[in-house]
Amino acid sequence: MDKLSDKYLKRRDSKSRQPLSSPPRKPEAVPPRKPQSDALRKRVAKHRRKQNQAFFIVLGIAVVLMGLLWWPVYTGSGTRTSPFRIAVNTLSPSRALPYYFQGDNDIHILMVGIDLEPPHRSDTVMVLHVDLNTLESRIVSIPRDLRVELPNGDVDKMAHSYPFGEENGGQGIEWVRQSAEKLLGISIPYYVQINFDGFVQLVDALGGVDIDVEKALKYTDHAQKLFIDIKPGYQHMDGETLLKYVRFRHDALGDIARMERQQKAMQAVLASLKQGETYRNLPAVVSGMYDTFKTNLTFDQMRALSKQVPRVNNEMMRSMTVPSDSTMMHGVSYQVANGEQVGSAVAFLEDLTPYVETTEPLEESNNTTEGNGEGDGGQPSGD
């Protein structure tokens, strides 16, 4: 029994003295790498170069895109914005109009129509003043033949400001803007320029307009390829016909009557814009006319303004023409306006007080029913 115990104890002690883990194995010998051939080394190096080039191209594109999104852009009023802000404003829900114009509560916009025929005169010049909260608007038309001071100090017709500006470094619209600012003594930071082709496209895109023609308009000018023959009365006009309507100036009142027709046409275009959902597509329509339309309004500003079109009615938009007198200088016909005449136009433009129609009380007469308690609202009695 003791021999068995001693044998068992010796066996247990020998096991406890053995290491817990097996001895480490010797690493297997790695066969030597075969030397790469020159062709294989070239292919690997070429592949790595392509990877590096692709990485830097992607990095460069990302940097350029970020730069474009955040690159400072200046609005017509001189305030700073960026393409990223414009994109966000365009896609985000609508805000109050002053937000899109850096907090301004009202803005002035120069609207210029350019003649198709060389030398491309500024045939139509209007200044629009808009209250961005109430949408009250005033428009002042500047006669094309009005003598104004140009940016270079010369005095000439307003219609000539655009071609002279184009001759001086392609600054046509800038010369018109500065000439209008000098005349009226106000700042006009924004502009919208459209040539006659663009006007026709815009009206046709709206499906035409309805307008009441006050009298027969007939004129032929073979040199300008202008043939006008419009009958009087209420009618639907396409872009080409409406262009002829606003260009006609060969009657007793000349340019004055023409500007009245232009203002009337604007009301008709506004009415057409308000029909259906047309106004929602206005920025898209305008952006599709790059070669005929030019503006320094940003896309989000145009979108914000166009969405307010349904709120505007005829009573909120009033217009007038700068008063002037006809004169001849060196055999050339001009319109001239003195300080008082220009001042009256500026006062009208800057007064955005909402229009309130007042009615004069009727004088008492035997034709008014007595005792109805309605004052001037009584009905006339029979004979």
C-alpha positions, 0 to 999 in steps of 0.5 A: 500500500505504501509503495503504491502511494509513493508511486502515485505521489512521485507521478503527481509531483513530476506532472506538476513540474512540467511547463503549463504550455507546450514549448514554442515551435520553431518558425517555418522557413519562408521561401525567398521571394522571387524577384519581380520582373521589370514589367511587373514593377512598372505596372505596379508603379503605374497603378499607384500613380493613377491612385494618387492622381485620382485622390488629388483630383477628387480632393481638388474637385471637393475644394473647388465645390466648397469654394464655389459654395462659400465664395462671397457673392455680392448682391445688388445692394452691395451686401455679401452672400454666397451660392450656398446661402442662395441654394438654401434660401431657394429650397427652404420654406418661404420667409418674409421678403426683407430676409432675402434682401438683408433686412431692407424693408423696401427696394428700388429696381431699374427695369430696362427694355433694350431695342433689338436693332443696333445701336440697341438703345435703352428704349424703355426705362422704369424705376420700381419702388416696392415696400417688401412688407406691404407690397405697395409699389410705385413706378416712374417711367423716364422718357427715352428722349429725356435729356440726362447726365451720363456717367462721363459727364455728357448730356444726352437722351436717356435712350443713348445711355445704354449704347454709350455704356456698351462702347465704354467697356460693355457697361450698358446697363450700368450707365443706364442705372447711374444716369437714372440715379443722377436724374432722380437723386436716389440709389437704385441697386437692382436692375432687370434688363430684357431685350424685345426678344425676351419680352416676346418669349415671356409674354408667350410663356404666360399664354398671352395677355388681355388688354383693352386697346384705346384706339386704332394704332397703325404705323409702318417703318420699313427701315426697322421692319416695324409694321403695326396695325392694331384694332381698338377694343378689348382683345387677347395679345400674344408677345409679338402683338403686345410688343408692337402695342408698347412700341407705338409712339406715333400719335399726338402725345408721342412718347408720353402716350407710349409710356402710358401704354407700357404701364398698362401692358405691365398691369396686363402682364401682372394679371396674367401672372396671377392666373393659375400657377404661372407665377410659381414658374416665373424664375424658371421661365426667366432662367431659360432666357439667359441671352435675352434677360439679365439681372443682378437679383439672385435666384432666391430673391427672384423666387421670393418676389415671384411667390408674392405676385398673387398678393398684388392688385392694381390698387397697390401698384401705381405709376406715373411718367416724369413730367417734361417739355418738348424742345428742339436743340440743333435740329434734334427733338428732346424732352427736358425736365426741370427740378420741380418736375423731377421732384414731383416724380421722386415724391410720387416714387418714394410715397408708399402710403397705401392707396385709399379711394375716397368718395365725395359726399353727394350734394343734397338734391330733390333726387335723393330719397330722404329719411333712409339713414344712408346719407349719400347712399340713397337711391334716386327717385323716379321722374 
